[in-house]
Amino acid sequence: MHAFRYFDGILHGEEAPLTRVAEAVGTPVYVYSRRTLRDHYRRLDQAFAEVPHLICYSVKANSNLGVLSVLAGEGAGADIVSGGELYRALKAGIPPRKIVFAGIGKTVEEMAYALRSGILMFNVESEDELLLLDRVAGEMGRKADIALRVNPDVDPGTHPYIATGMKEAKFGIDMEEALAVYERAASLENVRVVGVHQHIGSQITEVGPFRDSLERTGELVGSLRGRGLDIRYINIGGGFGIPYDEEEVPYPVDYARALAPLLKERGCTVILETGRLIVGNAGVLLTRVLYRKKSGNKRFLVVDAAMNDLIRPSLYGSFHRILPVVENDREEETVDVVGPVCESGDFLARDRSMPRAEPGELLAVMSAGAYGFVMSSNYNSRRRAAEVMVDGGDFLVVRERESLDDLVRGERVVP
């Protein structure tokens, strides 16, 4: 569910007409709904109410301070993968004891920053990382609480680029090697084993892979406790899928109904690293039509948003619904919706049937709240888009559009 609806023929975010947002801020612009963010968080929180749990919002999905602060107000923690994301989470008011540091390439500086900040735990992804974290913590006179990220080798049935739990993935520790690495961790002086972590992928639209992986992870928890390790947390990762079109996907209650019995057996606090489920359908990208173009039998709509603003269609072949901001009853046509970037792969949609759109009209690229602005770039020296938060009938710019000066900030002309 989300709060983007037509009223009197105009697409609104909550009670704010998106035409008014575009007129005030310009395009392209990302627009997020505060109501939707809160609703999605609360639905997930309520779904897992019968087990002790902590929702660590996946900051990589959308790291805008406005988004993070809304979720902090709801009690969310943060799943981070860099020192920069840690800085953002703390800046937004997320308590450090609700922050989990994941990612396969943590640096010494990032480890030290997280230890100084007093985060809840590190998700460790290799034996080399484990040994380095032990050394850094020892030099600082601290203990680092950890979970090992284990690889349950479950096929999540998603795009290969976002499948993370298979043996061939760069992430995690092979389940067959996990016991030995846990024993090594238990022997170290400056780390404390407190949990087990798994993450099998992103945009998963079935419950089965989560249940299968959790069964394997649960068995590991039992084995570790049998060896005297105090496992208090099971981090089941994230990856819950959302509808980008008309597809049927499980609701949070469906995931909870399938997983709660397995989680209760282990008696651990459950950590969920959900991002897309909370923010994906809480945002849209507004863009304006620049030109119509025809080449042979092919028709194009050239718009002012491009692959540098939203790379998912070009990178993953991802589908995003595209709606006219002002409804019309024109005949539908099949078009490619493309941007100004000088790449043939610069498109938001290919062979899309949609009502005829004319230059100057606004389009809304739906389900753009996750992995949208955070993956944007300045390719072709394009300024990155503004970001706006709607709240009822009002809206607030939560990130200004970049200026031309921003494009060259930090650079120097060579005399």
Buried (B, 14 or more C-beta within 10 A) or exposed (E): EBBBEEEEEBBBBBBBBBBBBBEEBBBBBBBBBBBBBBBBBBBBBEBBEEBBBBBBBBBBBBBBBBBBBBBBBBBBBBBBBBBEBBBBBBEBEBBBEBBBBBBBEBEEEBBBBBBEBEBBBBBBBBBEBBBBBBBBBBEBEBBBBBBBBBBBBBBBBBBEEBBBBBEEBEBBBEBEEBBEBBEBBBEBEBBBBBBBBBBBBBBBBBBBBBBBBBEBBBEBBEBBBEEEBEBBBBBBBBBBBBBBEEEEBBBBBBBBBBBBEBBEEBEBBBBBBBBBBBBBBBBBBBBBBBEBEEEEEEBBBBBBBBBBBBBBBBBBEBBBBBBBBBEEEEEEBEBBBBBBBEBEEBBBBEEBEBBBBEEEBBBBBBBBBBBBBBBBEEBBEBBBBBBBBBBEEEBEBBBEBBEEEEEEEEEEEEE
